[in-house]
Amino acid sequence: MKIRTLVLAIMVALAATFVAEAQQKKADKVLIAYYSYRGGNTKAVAEYIQQATGGDLFRIETDHPYPQDYNALTEQASEELEKGVRPKLKRTVPNIADYNVIYIGSPNWWGTIAPVVMTFLEGHNFAGKTIIPFITHEGSRMGKSVNDIKKLAPKAKVLDGFAIRGRNAKNSSEDVEKELKALGQIP
């Protein structure tokens, strides 16, 4: 009888250990979801975040690409933002529930995130997750991106995030690492 009790106690302890390890792995699961226009600035920052955190990359893409001509792009983006248009996504993250820390990357378009990033935020459940915005820009920094993300993912904890100047993005590894340390995301 004592052996049976001892074996049962060991099995319960092992099960508790496995559950704790599984919860820790889920707690450490990081997703870096980003939209990057043709210059690839936001993509470069996303890749530096991936290198520093070991997270999974997900490229947010529209069903129909934005215009290659910059003037046509800015006109379309302005119109989409003004009218609340949400471009369709090429694909979504099927296992978003597996992640608890999600970096959201976008260029700053007209003072906020790209409309396709808005579509992404509206199309996923971020309840209980931590969102860390990162924005590429040419002078407007974060704009109202953080406030807009909070509105689109109201049940998430949205940190202040950080901005990287677009022309410096492809050489911003050290800046990204410094920002991640300041946010307490890496040692």
VMD Tcl script that draws the C-alpha trace (Angstrom):
set ca {
  {0.00 0.00 0.00}
  {2.85 2.40 0.84}
  {4.52 1.70 -2.51}
  {1.29 2.36 -4.37}
  {0.88 5.68 -2.53}
  {4.50 6.60 -3.23}
  {4.14 5.77 -6.95}
  {0.94 7.80 -7.12}
  {2.62 10.76 -5.41}
  {5.54 10.60 -7.87}
  {3.13 10.48 -10.83}
  {1.23 13.50 -9.54}
  {4.49 15.41 -9.04}
  {5.66 14.56 -12.56}
  {2.31 15.58 -14.04}
  {2.48 18.91 -12.18}
  {6.01 19.45 -13.51}
  {4.91 18.77 -17.11}
  {1.95 21.14 -16.76}
  {4.21 23.89 -15.34}
  {6.70 23.41 -18.19}
  {3.93 23.52 -20.79}
  {2.56 26.75 -19.29}
  {6.05 28.29 -19.27}
  {6.56 27.38 -22.94}
  {3.24 28.99 -23.81}
  {4.19 32.08 -21.80}
  {7.38 32.42 -23.82}
  {5.75 32.02 -27.24}
  {6.41 35.15 -29.34}
  {4.91 36.15 -32.69}
  {6.24 38.98 -34.83}
  {3.47 39.99 -37.26}
  {4.34 42.81 -39.64}
  {3.30 44.57 -42.80}
  {6.13 45.94 -44.92}
  {5.76 47.98 -48.06}
  {8.16 47.60 -51.00}
  {11.20 49.13 -49.26}
  {11.25 46.37 -46.67}
  {12.00 48.66 -43.72}
  {9.42 47.13 -41.39}
  {10.48 43.65 -42.52}
  {14.09 44.43 -41.57}
  {13.04 45.52 -38.06}
  {10.83 42.42 -37.72}
  {13.79 40.20 -38.59}
  {15.96 41.92 -35.97}
  {13.22 41.34 -33.39}
  {13.12 37.68 -34.42}
  {16.89 37.36 -34.01}
  {16.71 38.87 -30.52}
  {13.60 37.03 -29.25}
  {13.52 33.77 -31.20}
  {9.87 34.49 -32.07}
  {7.98 33.33 -35.13}
  {7.64 35.69 -38.11}
  {4.33 36.30 -39.87}
  {4.13 38.62 -42.84}
  {0.81 40.44 -43.08}
  {-0.15 40.66 -46.75}
  {-3.11 42.07 -48.62}
  {-5.15 39.91 -50.94}
  {-4.41 42.52 -53.62}
  {-1.06 44.34 -53.35}
  {-0.89 48.06 -52.82}
  {0.21 50.18 -55.83}
  {3.94 50.30 -56.51}
  {3.78 54.00 -57.35}
  {4.33 55.92 -54.10}
  {1.87 58.74 -54.89}
  {-0.85 56.24 -55.80}
  {-0.10 54.33 -52.60}
  {-0.38 57.38 -50.35}
  {-3.62 58.39 -52.05}
  {-5.10 54.90 -51.60}
  {-3.93 54.65 -47.97}
  {-5.39 58.06 -47.16}
  {-8.72 57.08 -48.72}
  {-8.79 53.72 -46.90}
  {-8.11 55.39 -43.56}
  {-10.67 58.12 -44.17}
  {-13.41 55.65 -45.19}
  {-12.49 52.90 -42.71}
  {-11.69 50.44 -45.50}
  {-10.13 47.17 -44.35}
  {-8.19 45.44 -47.14}
  {-8.63 41.67 -47.27}
  {-5.76 39.57 -45.97}
  {-4.00 36.94 -48.02}
  {-3.91 34.71 -44.91}
  {-4.34 34.80 -41.13}
  {-2.49 33.24 -38.19}
  {-4.37 29.98 -37.57}
  {-2.79 29.33 -34.16}
  {-2.85 32.83 -32.63}
  {-3.97 31.28 -29.31}
  {-0.49 29.71 -29.01}
  {1.15 33.13 -28.63}
  {0.98 35.49 -25.69}
  {3.49 38.18 -26.77}
  {2.79 39.62 -30.20}
  {4.87 42.29 -31.89}
  {2.83 44.24 -34.44}
  {4.86 46.05 -37.10}
  {3.74 48.64 -39.60}
  {4.98 51.65 -41.49}
  {3.45 54.90 -40.23}
  {0.90 55.89 -42.84}
  {-0.87 59.19 -42.26}
  {-0.06 59.09 -38.54}
  {-1.13 55.51 -37.83}
  {-0.72 51.87 -38.82}
  {-1.45 50.68 -42.35}
  {-5.10 49.71 -42.97}
  {-4.09 46.11 -43.66}
  {-2.63 45.94 -40.13}
  {-5.98 47.18 -38.86}
  {-7.62 44.28 -40.72}
  {-5.16 41.89 -39.07}
  {-5.92 43.24 -35.60}
  {-9.69 43.06 -36.14}
  {-9.44 39.52 -37.51}
  {-7.72 37.88 -34.52}
  {-8.53 37.45 -30.85}
  {-5.92 39.25 -28.73}
  {-7.68 38.89 -25.36}
  {-5.12 38.45 -22.59}
  {-2.15 38.90 -24.94}
  {0.61 41.50 -24.79}
  {1.03 43.53 -27.98}
  {4.24 45.43 -28.63}
  {3.95 47.82 -31.58}
  {6.94 48.70 -33.73}
  {6.64 51.40 -36.35}
  {8.89 52.52 -39.16}
  {8.63 56.16 -40.17}
  {10.38 59.11 -41.78}
  {9.82 61.64 -39.03}
  {6.36 61.04 -37.60}
  {7.48 58.35 -35.14}
  {4.57 56.41 -33.55}
  {1.86 58.92 -34.44}
  {-1.41 57.62 -32.99}
  {-0.53 53.99 -33.74}
  {-0.57 52.83 -30.11}
  {-3.98 54.38 -29.42}
  {-5.40 52.90 -32.61}
  {-4.03 49.45 -31.74}
  {-5.61 49.73 -28.28}
  {-8.97 50.47 -29.92}
  {-8.63 47.54 -32.33}
  {-7.46 45.06 -29.66}
  {-9.23 46.33 -26.53}
  {-8.75 43.14 -24.51}
  {-4.97 43.07 -25.03}
  {-2.27 44.73 -22.99}
  {-0.67 47.15 -25.47}
  {2.78 48.45 -24.58}
  {4.13 51.76 -25.87}
  {6.40 49.96 -28.32}
  {9.02 51.77 -30.35}
  {9.69 53.54 -33.62}
  {12.62 53.15 -36.01}
  {13.37 55.67 -38.74}
  {12.78 53.98 -42.09}
  {16.04 55.02 -43.70}
  {17.91 53.47 -40.73}
  {15.79 50.30 -40.48}
  {18.10 47.98 -42.38}
  {20.98 48.86 -40.05}
  {18.98 49.08 -36.83}
  {19.94 45.83 -35.11}
  {21.55 47.60 -32.14}
  {18.69 50.10 -31.86}
  {16.12 47.30 -31.88}
  {18.04 45.38 -29.23}
  {18.23 48.52 -27.07}
  {14.47 49.07 -27.41}
  {13.71 45.44 -26.54}
  {15.90 45.68 -23.43}
  {14.16 48.90 -22.38}
  {10.80 47.11 -22.73}
  {12.08 44.21 -20.63}
  {11.69 41.74 -23.49}
  {15.30 40.53 -23.57}
  {18.02 40.51 -20.88}
}
mol new
graphics top color blue
foreach p $ca { graphics top sphere $p radius 0.5 }
foreach p [lrange $ca 0 end-1] q [lrange $ca 1 end] { graphics top cylinder $p $q radius 0.2 }
display resetview
